[in-house]
Amino acid sequence: MSAILIAIVVLAIVGVVAGLILYYVAEKFKVEEDPRIDEVEEVLPGANCGGCGYPGCRQFAEALTKTDTLEGYFCPVGGNDVMATVAEILGLEAVEQEKQLAVIRCAGSSEFRPVTNEYDGPSNCAMEHALYSGHTECQYGCLGHGDCVAACEFDAIYMDPVTNLPVVVEEKCTACGACVEACPRDIIELRPVGKKSRRIYVACISEDKGGITAKACKVGCIACGNCEKACDFDAITIENNISYIDPGKCRLCRACAPVCPTESIWELNFPVRRSIPSNKVKPKKKPTT
Amino acid sequence: MPEYKLLTFPKGGVHPPENKLTAGLAIEQFPIPSKVYIHVQQHIGVPAEILVKPKERVLTGQLIAKAKGFVSANIHSSVTGTVFKIDEIYDASGYRKTAVIITPEPEDEWAEGIDTSDELRTDIDQFTPEQIIQKVKEAGIVGMGGATFPTHVKLSIPEGKKCDILIINGVECEPYLTSDHRLMLEKTEEILVGTRLLMKALKVERAVIGIEANKPDAIEKMTEAAKKYEGITVQPLKVKYPQGGEKQLIKAITGREVPSGGLPIDIGAVVQNVGTTFAVYEAVMKNKPLIERIVTITGKDLERRGNFRVRLGTMVKDIIDYVGGLPEGTGKVVLGGPMMGKATKTLNVPVGKGTSGILLMRREETKRKEVLPCIHCARCVMVCPQGLEPYLIMSLAERGMWDKAEEAHAQDCIMCGSCSFVCPSNRPLQDYTQFARNTVMSIMRARKNK
């Protein structure tokens, strides 16, 4: 009987002593943490996509609590609404940013861009890009192994089985930039969504001379300069044999698209044009979910 | 045949079929083609700066592009003719790069000061080490074993380092290739003079010429000729791939190991290929810049194989047409050997300073087999001459875990391809380890520059 009593007493003493030590240590080595970090993290989407430039939402929240201004801090997934709430919590002024979407700047489907080589290496864009310029004559265009699809956390991009080009699902894309990072060819660009989700851009990044591009791909930009001349707002520049439409200057007038001889200027979500002949109307890229 | 004591590297290695089909064929001069395409970057480093304009007449051996910066190399015209245009064309990497296209005249008119006679010149005492390095630099010589690293950079020993041994790489462990083998047989004396020039430039007393034991005729001839020079010895090496890898060769001959991330000079060794040594001889003794090289053209189905002395900038297509066109059933045309060479995207690729061979492979040989899951047999680990774990590096590379790949020493891969060669599951180990190596190296460089 006494053995049981002794055991209970000893255990109780050990428990109390250990508890006191733990309490003391916890008090002594307490890490002071800004309570706002938890609050901010609560509002953030929690996708840990890295679109803000930080490894995850927690780290972004920590960075936010330390800053004096929200300039340069933006959660592309949450958008302006989340940033406004964050600003409220932190007592800072919210910096609005235009919502962006990823666009694929290559239209070279197998129909327009003939395959010249057989590639039987690992099915991975980064790998094929490292080995050589790709299985078509174009050394800038999409390789079609879907590194961007694998990188997307939001299922917002998929490979079109017919064209073998990636397609962005507008409703799901959060402009986190993971696909931009993953693409070894730098084909994917983040562009502002635009009014009524209307966007216009050059679906080609080939810096080759016009002749070489035309030979490699029927829908490549040959840098003829027609679009530059057609634009009344100086939004189009041609550099390194490639035309680029500056989304900041573009007024979405669509003057450039009909003059493009290779139809490499893409219009998204515009109403069908009446004034141009039917053979000039490009296939509209209508994303389906 | 005399008995040799054969040295080799300790870790790993494989024995691919040698297929040295052209070993018995003497070097032939390849005719001047109808156009030459000379890339301004045929070396590791900064592209050279073009000095000529279209319609300008250039002489054979004339400087047409000047080295830009220290790690760069001069480019010379390999023919006499008129510059047709400057355009972008494919090079061995599979990407379009700037090249000078020249329409040659049938007769060569050599630039001033070049000695084109075959006479052997051995009076090396007239040059100081600095003069030798300067001449090597002017001649645009790069490592001709395939790595194309500018030779003058390798010869300029950094402050605080000391070189005590020069190794001449005559191993040629790649299957099929015989260009170095033929050069050693036909230009023995010239190579030895080149070796002495390199010894003088590096201020070393000892030079070892490493030759794989599958070239007994070359070993014999070089040993015989080397007897008259003090300090130069010929070392036969065991037949094992990659015996000719720089790090493996140093380990085999000196027993020293190049530290991870280090250079051979860190352990007092400099390695030069026999082709480079011959080019050094020509540059210093004959004032002849690097405008031609020996290219082995071979393949199992090719009837007219050979070792050709080809002017740099000759299209691969011209060479293949000259030997009778592509045989039926050719799957890949590889520039270099079958282990480390690279299949060309198109035949319209010119021969560069690093093109040691053109190999036509049969379709069934080149077809990749179905990739099966890794069975963890560790054969890749056993054969890796660098002691790496290719299966691990591959799975890290597949997942993009570059920090872990660095811990696994992916940056020490020498891209020899032994792992892919032995894998029973046909896994693309070499593709991934090479990819991991390049990615990790660029991450490390970026970190260093920060």
Interface residues (C-beta under 8 A of the other chain):
Chain A: T116 N117 D120 G121 P122 N124 A126 M127 A130 L131 Y132 S133 Q139 D208 K209 I212
Chain B: E88 Y90 S93 G94 Y95 R96 K342 K345 T346 K367 R368 E398 P428 D431 Y432 Q434 F435 N438
